Amino acid sequence: MRGLIKTLIGDARNLGCIAIITALAAALIASPARPFAGALIPLALLAAAAYLARR
């Protein structure tokens, strides 16, 4: 059962990256920097993927 939960949810680093990206997206959409969200969110996703790939 533990393996299934880890497969579905991931570990603490994965959840942390998801939380940071979600907060970044919410902040960008609510701010005047909305036009830049289309460029900044994919960059944040790439940075998170690079971070997770090294761990």
VEXGUDO-139581 format. One record per residue (C-alpha): residue number from 1; residue in three letters; x, y, z. Coordinates in Angstrom, 3 decimals. Example, Ala and Ser with C-alpha at 12.3 -4.5 7.8 and 13.67 -1.06 7.14 Angstrom:
# VEXGUDO-139581
num:residuo:x:y:z
1:ALA:12.300:-4.500:7.800
2:SER:13.670:-1.060:7.140
***
This chain:
# VEXGUDO-139581
num:residuo:x:y:z
1:MET:0.000:0.000:0.000
2:ARG:2.869:2.360:0.774
3:GLY:4.235:1.931:-2.756
4:LEU:0.870:2.808:-4.274
5:ILE:0.584:5.995:-2.226
6:LYS:4.132:7.024:-3.116
7:THR:3.380:6.400:-6.800
8:LEU:0.175:8.435:-6.748
9:ILE:1.332:11.328:-4.578
10:GLY:5.123:11.288:-4.609
11:ASP:7.464:12.320:-1.864
12:ALA:7.884:15.529:0.120
13:ARG:10.131:17.164:-2.515
14:ASN:7.582:16.530:-5.261
15:LEU:4.741:17.911:-3.150
16:GLY:6.865:20.926:-2.227
17:CYS:7.556:21.712:-5.869
18:ILE:3.875:21.409:-6.702
19:ALA:2.955:23.717:-3.816
20:ILE:5.508:26.336:-4.859
21:ILE:4.418:26.276:-8.508
22:THR:0.749:26.485:-7.537
23:ALA:1.434:29.458:-5.260
24:LEU:3.504:31.128:-7.986
25:ALA:0.744:30.642:-10.543
26:ALA:-1.898:32.019:-8.191
27:ALA:0.252:35.032:-7.341
28:LEU:1.039:35.757:-10.990
29:ILE:-2.576:35.527:-12.070
30:ALA:-3.714:37.837:-9.262
31:SER:-0.983:40.411:-9.886
32:PRO:-0.442:42.948:-12.647
33:ALA:2.240:40.605:-14.021
34:ARG:-0.473:38.414:-15.559
35:PRO:0.867:38.806:-19.127
36:PHE:4.183:37.262:-18.044
37:ALA:2.564:34.215:-16.440
38:GLY:2.654:32.350:-19.745
39:ALA:6.440:32.602:-19.793
40:LEU:7.256:32.340:-16.089
41:ILE:5.181:29.298:-15.159
42:PRO:6.819:26.990:-17.754
43:LEU:10.235:28.210:-16.582
44:ALA:9.278:27.380:-13.009
45:LEU:8.122:23.930:-14.128
46:LEU:11.447:23.323:-15.886
47:ALA:13.356:24.463:-12.809
48:ALA:11.322:22.136:-10.615
49:ALA:11.892:19.219:-12.990
50:ALA:15.641:19.914:-12.990
51:TYR:15.648:20.054:-9.179
52:LEU:13.739:16.799:-8.885
53:ALA:15.935:15.077:-11.490
54:ARG:19.057:15.746:-9.437
55:ARG:17.583:14.268:-6.261
***
